[in-house]
Amino acid sequence: MYRFLRTPRWWGINVFVLLAIPFCLFMGTWQMGKFEDRVDTHREAERAPDPATLRTEPLDTLLPVNKETSGRHAEASGRYGEQFLVPDRELDGRAGAYVLTLLKTDGGKSLPVVRGWLPAGAKAPAPPSGEVTVVGALQASENAGTKGVRAAGGLPEGQLSMISAGSLVNVVSDDVYDAWVTLTDSPAGLTPVPAAAAAGTSLDLKAFQNLGYTAEWFVFAGFVVFMWFRLLRREVETRRDEALGL
Protein backbone atom coordinates (compact mmCIF):
# COMPACT_ATOMS: atom_id res chain seq x y z
CA MET A 1 0.00 0.00 0.00
CA TYR A 2 2.86 2.40 0.79
CA ARG A 3 5.09 1.45 -2.13
CA PHE A 4 4.24 4.84 -3.69
CA LEU A 5 6.59 6.38 -1.16
CA ARG A 6 9.44 5.05 -3.34
CA THR A 7 8.30 6.99 -6.42
CA PRO A 8 10.35 10.01 -7.58
CA ARG A 9 7.46 12.34 -6.70
CA TRP A 10 7.36 11.17 -3.11
CA TRP A 11 11.13 11.09 -2.87
CA GLY A 12 11.06 14.80 -3.70
CA ILE A 13 8.31 15.48 -1.16
CA ASN A 14 10.12 13.56 1.57
CA VAL A 15 13.44 15.27 0.92
CA PHE A 16 11.71 18.67 1.04
CA VAL A 17 10.04 17.81 4.35
CA LEU A 18 13.27 16.47 5.86
CA LEU A 19 15.03 19.70 4.95
CA ALA A 20 12.21 22.13 5.72
CA ILE A 21 11.48 20.96 9.26
CA PRO A 22 15.05 21.36 10.63
CA PHE A 23 15.36 24.69 8.82
CA CYS A 24 12.16 26.04 10.38
CA LEU A 25 13.19 24.78 13.82
CA PHE A 26 16.64 26.35 13.42
CA MET A 27 15.20 29.71 12.38
CA GLY A 28 12.67 29.62 15.21
CA THR A 29 15.40 28.84 17.73
CA TRP A 30 17.60 31.60 16.27
CA GLN A 31 14.80 34.17 16.59
CA MET A 32 14.16 33.01 20.17
CA GLY A 33 17.86 33.50 20.89
CA LYS A 34 17.67 37.06 19.52
CA PHE A 35 14.75 37.81 21.84
CA GLU A 36 16.52 36.28 24.84
CA ASP A 37 19.61 38.35 24.06
CA ARG A 38 17.43 41.49 24.13
CA VAL A 39 15.95 40.43 27.47
CA ASP A 40 19.40 39.74 28.94
CA THR A 41 20.72 43.09 27.68
CA HIS A 42 17.70 44.87 29.16
CA ARG A 43 18.24 43.18 32.53
CA GLU A 44 21.94 44.05 32.50
CA ALA A 45 21.06 47.68 31.76
CA GLU A 46 18.68 47.71 34.72
CA ARG A 47 21.33 46.19 36.99
CA ALA A 48 24.02 48.54 35.73
CA PRO A 49 25.14 51.21 38.22
CA ASP A 50 23.62 54.66 37.95
CA PRO A 51 25.80 56.68 35.54
CA ALA A 52 25.70 59.50 38.10
CA THR A 53 27.75 57.32 40.46
CA LEU A 54 30.41 56.49 37.87
CA ARG A 55 33.68 58.34 37.70
CA THR A 56 34.28 60.91 34.99
CA GLU A 57 36.62 59.84 32.20
CA PRO A 58 38.26 61.71 29.31
CA LEU A 59 36.05 61.85 26.25
CA ASP A 60 38.44 60.07 23.88
CA THR A 61 38.73 57.04 26.18
CA LEU A 62 34.97 56.39 25.87
CA LEU A 63 34.76 56.54 22.08
CA PRO A 64 33.24 55.13 19.98
CA VAL A 65 29.94 55.10 21.84
CA ASN A 66 28.53 51.63 22.49
CA LYS A 67 26.20 49.93 24.96
CA GLU A 68 28.91 49.98 27.64
CA THR A 69 29.98 53.61 27.28
CA SER A 70 26.60 55.21 26.49
CA GLY A 71 25.54 57.30 29.47
CA ARG A 72 29.01 57.34 31.03
CA HIS A 73 30.32 60.66 32.26
CA ALA A 74 32.74 62.17 29.77
CA GLU A 75 34.97 65.19 30.30
CA ALA A 76 36.26 67.53 27.62
CA SER A 77 37.90 70.93 27.58
CA GLY A 78 37.80 73.69 25.01
CA ARG A 79 35.97 76.83 24.00
CA TYR A 80 32.29 77.16 23.13
CA GLY A 81 31.47 78.20 19.59
CA GLU A 82 28.34 78.09 17.47
CA GLN A 83 25.00 77.43 19.15
CA PHE A 84 21.84 75.80 17.77
CA LEU A 85 18.36 74.88 18.89
CA VAL A 86 17.00 71.35 18.39
CA PRO A 87 13.20 71.91 18.39
CA ASP A 88 10.30 69.55 19.09
CA ARG A 89 11.86 68.02 22.19
CA GLU A 90 9.58 67.27 25.12
CA LEU A 91 10.65 67.12 28.75
CA ASP A 92 8.20 66.10 31.46
CA GLY A 93 5.35 66.53 28.99
CA ARG A 94 6.28 70.10 28.06
CA ALA A 95 7.22 71.27 24.58
CA GLY A 96 10.56 72.89 24.04
CA ALA A 97 13.99 72.56 22.48
CA TYR A 98 17.47 71.39 23.29
CA VAL A 99 20.18 74.04 23.39
CA LEU A 100 23.16 72.57 21.58
CA THR A 101 26.51 74.37 21.61
CA LEU A 102 29.63 73.18 19.84
CA LEU A 103 32.69 72.88 22.06
CA LYS A 104 35.92 73.35 20.10
CA THR A 105 38.09 70.91 22.03
CA ASP A 106 41.80 71.23 22.63
CA GLY A 107 42.27 68.40 20.13
CA GLY A 108 40.74 70.48 17.33
CA LYS A 109 37.45 68.61 16.85
CA SER A 110 34.11 70.06 17.94
CA LEU A 111 31.91 68.23 20.42
CA PRO A 112 28.13 68.82 20.35
CA VAL A 113 27.12 69.70 23.90
CA VAL A 114 23.47 69.83 24.93
CA ARG A 115 23.65 72.43 27.67
CA GLY A 116 20.01 71.87 28.60
CA TRP A 117 16.35 72.03 27.65
CA LEU A 118 14.54 75.29 26.96
CA PRO A 119 10.75 75.85 27.08
CA ALA A 120 9.11 76.78 23.79
CA GLY A 121 9.41 80.52 23.09
CA ALA A 122 12.17 81.17 25.64
CA LYS A 123 15.51 82.67 24.69
CA ALA A 124 18.59 80.50 24.99
CA PRO A 125 21.33 81.88 27.25
CA ALA A 126 24.67 82.57 25.61
CA PRO A 127 27.48 80.12 26.34
CA PRO A 128 30.34 81.22 28.60
CA SER A 129 33.46 82.61 26.98
CA GLY A 130 36.99 81.41 27.49
CA GLU A 131 38.36 77.96 28.25
CA VAL A 132 35.83 75.65 29.90
CA THR A 133 35.71 72.04 31.02
CA VAL A 134 32.41 70.25 30.56
CA VAL A 135 31.16 67.02 32.13
CA GLY A 136 28.20 65.26 30.58
CA ALA A 137 26.58 61.94 29.83
CA LEU A 138 27.90 60.53 26.58
CA GLN A 139 25.33 59.75 23.88
CA ALA A 140 25.47 58.22 20.41
CA SER A 141 24.53 60.31 17.39
CA GLU A 142 20.84 60.34 16.60
CA ASN A 143 19.34 59.07 13.37
CA ALA A 144 16.12 59.72 11.46
CA GLY A 145 14.40 56.84 13.26
CA THR A 146 15.09 58.17 16.75
CA LYS A 147 11.96 58.88 18.75
CA GLY A 148 11.26 62.59 18.89
CA VAL A 149 13.45 63.49 15.93
CA ARG A 150 11.70 65.60 13.31
CA ALA A 151 12.43 65.02 9.65
CA ALA A 152 15.05 67.31 8.20
CA GLY A 153 14.07 70.15 5.95
CA GLY A 154 12.20 73.43 6.44
CA LEU A 155 13.93 74.41 9.68
CA PRO A 156 14.89 78.05 10.29
CA GLU A 157 18.54 79.04 10.39
CA GLY A 158 20.15 78.14 13.69
CA GLN A 159 18.06 75.02 14.23
CA LEU A 160 18.86 71.34 13.74
CA SER A 161 16.54 68.42 13.15
CA MET A 162 18.72 65.95 15.04
CA ILE A 163 21.99 65.72 16.92
CA SER A 164 24.55 64.06 14.72
CA ALA A 165 27.74 64.79 12.84
CA GLY A 166 25.77 64.27 9.63
CA SER A 167 23.34 67.08 10.43
CA LEU A 168 26.16 69.44 11.47
CA VAL A 169 28.50 68.83 8.55
CA ASN A 170 26.39 71.06 6.30
CA VAL A 171 26.24 74.01 8.71
CA VAL A 172 29.70 74.14 10.30
CA SER A 173 33.19 73.87 8.90
CA ASP A 174 34.71 72.10 11.90
CA ASP A 175 35.34 68.37 12.16
CA VAL A 176 32.61 67.13 14.54
CA TYR A 177 32.61 64.15 16.90
CA ASP A 178 30.15 61.42 15.98
CA ALA A 179 28.76 61.63 19.53
CA TRP A 180 27.41 64.24 21.93
CA VAL A 181 27.09 64.89 25.63
CA THR A 182 24.26 66.23 27.75
CA LEU A 183 25.49 68.30 30.68
CA THR A 184 24.91 66.92 34.13
CA ASP A 185 24.58 70.47 35.47
CA SER A 186 22.88 72.97 33.18
CA PRO A 187 23.31 76.75 33.52
CA ALA A 188 20.55 78.97 34.88
CA GLY A 189 17.49 79.10 32.63
CA LEU A 190 18.06 75.59 31.26
CA THR A 191 16.91 72.19 32.51
CA PRO A 192 19.35 69.25 32.33
CA VAL A 193 18.44 66.70 29.68
CA PRO A 194 18.55 63.14 31.05
CA ALA A 195 20.66 60.63 29.18
CA ALA A 196 18.74 58.22 26.98
CA ALA A 197 19.17 54.46 27.22
CA ALA A 198 21.63 52.93 24.78
CA ALA A 199 20.15 51.59 21.57
CA GLY A 200 19.29 47.91 21.68
CA THR A 201 18.91 47.70 25.47
CA SER A 202 15.16 48.21 25.75
CA LEU A 203 12.32 45.74 25.22
CA ASP A 204 10.81 47.64 22.31
CA LEU A 205 8.53 46.50 19.50
CA LYS A 206 11.48 45.12 17.55
CA ALA A 207 12.35 42.78 20.42
CA PHE A 208 8.83 41.37 20.50
CA GLN A 209 8.91 41.02 16.73
CA ASN A 210 11.66 38.43 17.27
CA LEU A 211 9.29 36.57 19.58
CA GLY A 212 6.56 36.70 16.95
CA TYR A 213 8.92 35.39 14.28
CA THR A 214 9.83 32.53 16.62
CA ALA A 215 6.19 31.45 16.78
CA GLU A 216 5.83 31.80 13.00
CA TRP A 217 8.77 29.52 12.25
CA PHE A 218 7.50 26.85 14.65
CA VAL A 219 4.06 27.13 13.05
CA PHE A 220 5.68 26.68 9.63
CA ALA A 221 7.38 23.51 10.87
CA GLY A 222 4.06 22.17 12.16
CA PHE A 223 2.35 23.11 8.91
CA VAL A 224 4.93 21.13 6.89
CA VAL A 225 4.27 18.04 9.04
CA PHE A 226 0.51 18.54 8.75
CA MET A 227 0.64 18.85 4.96
CA TRP A 228 2.87 15.76 4.65
CA PHE A 229 0.37 13.64 6.59
CA ARG A 230 -2.50 15.12 4.63
CA LEU A 231 -0.86 14.32 1.30
CA LEU A 232 -0.01 10.83 2.56
CA ARG A 233 -3.59 10.19 3.62
CA ARG A 234 -5.00 11.38 0.29
CA GLU A 235 -2.51 9.23 -1.60
CA VAL A 236 -3.44 6.17 0.47
CA GLU A 237 -7.15 6.79 -0.11
CA THR A 238 -6.58 7.25 -3.85
CA ARG A 239 -4.57 4.03 -4.07
CA ARG A 240 -7.20 2.17 -2.07
CA ASP A 241 -9.98 3.42 -4.35
CA GLU A 242 -7.99 2.35 -7.40
CA ALA A 243 -7.46 -1.10 -5.94
CA LEU A 244 -11.20 -1.43 -5.33
CA GLY A 245 -11.96 -0.22 -8.84
CA LEU A 246 -13.74 2.90 -7.65
Secondary structure, DSSP 8 states (H G I E B T S, - for coil): --GGGGSHHHHHHHHHHHHHHHHHHHHHHHHHHHHHHHHHHHHHHHHS--GGGS--EEGGGG-S--TTTTT-EEEEEEEEEEEEEEEEEEETTEEEEEEEEEEEETTS-EEEEEEEEEETT--------SEEEEEEEEEE---TTSTT---SSS--TTB-SS-SHHHHTTT--S-B-SEEEEESS--TT-B-------TT-S--HHHHHHHHHHHHHHHHHHHHHHHHHHHHHHHHHHHHHHHTT-
